[in-house]
Amino acid sequence: MSTEDDVRRICLGLPGVAERLSWQRPAWFAKTLMARIWEDGVLTVKTGEREALAAMEPETYFWTPHHDRSPLLLLVRLERVDPAELGELLAESHRLAGGTR
């Protein structure tokens, strides 16, 4: 199980990441948006594996019609993902958002 505090810790541990509000929700930016709290307990990340993740674990990974136009965006139920997996997701999202490692 992961929390918003885990997201914050992992994101701010990545190079060049800043936190600020986006749509009145906490969000983390590299060169562009890399993660945002969509609603309580649900995180938006960027991934190149949206379809595969949602197909394998639809109770954990999903998207809404709002996200159809952005094929890299994926919603993650934080209570269903452990911090190590969250770290991998955020590292990929950081890379896709223009971050450097």
Sequence and secondary structure as in RCSB ss.txt:
>XXXX:A:sequence
MSTEDDVRRICLGLPGVAERLSWQRPAWFAKTLMARIWEDGVLTVKTGEREALAAMEPETYFWTPHHDRSPLLLL
VRLERVDPAELGELLAESHRLAGGTR
>XXXX:A:secstr
   HHHHHHHHHTSTT EEEEETTEEEEESSSEEEEEEETTEEEEE S HHHHHHH TTTEE  GGGTT TTEEE
EEGGGS HHHHHHHHHHHHHHTT   
